[in-house]
């Protein structure tokens, strides 16, 4: 009886959606509790802990479903695509949130962040404040922010899948 190999695309899609939904849940919790406006960092910390776990788990499951055969290339494909898919899922949520659910949130967050920056750094020159505001506006731009998020997710997917692939790859 021959074992049917499962494509990396199907695995990556499933786990990418799971990872994207996890990020959405974390952000919804921080928004509902008011911690998002306070600049709570725990959602990102939790996400950066879960990210490699999901990728390693997906690589492990992929290897199991493929008769314990895993190439480094397949592991890397899995990790990068999982990262990209999760980023796209999160971006879609972000666009829905920022344009439909709470269109004022980003401008309010920017005001709070700038006020906090001024309070924390009272001697900061106005030119540096202006430069920081320009950088924040650029990152809050949906196109630039989305491209950055996809690129970073792909990069971290590459790094973690490379590690996972080197550890779990088949020797045959």
Secondary structure, DSSP 8 states (H G I E B T S, - for coil): -------HHHHHHHHHHHHHHHHHHHHHHHHHTTTTTTT--HHHHHHHHHHHHHHHHHHHHHHHHTTT---HHHHHHHHHHHHHHHHHHHHHHHHHIIIII-TTHHHHHHHHHHHHHHHHTTT--HHHHHHHHHHHHHHHSHHHHHHHHHHHHHHHHHHHHHHHHHHH----
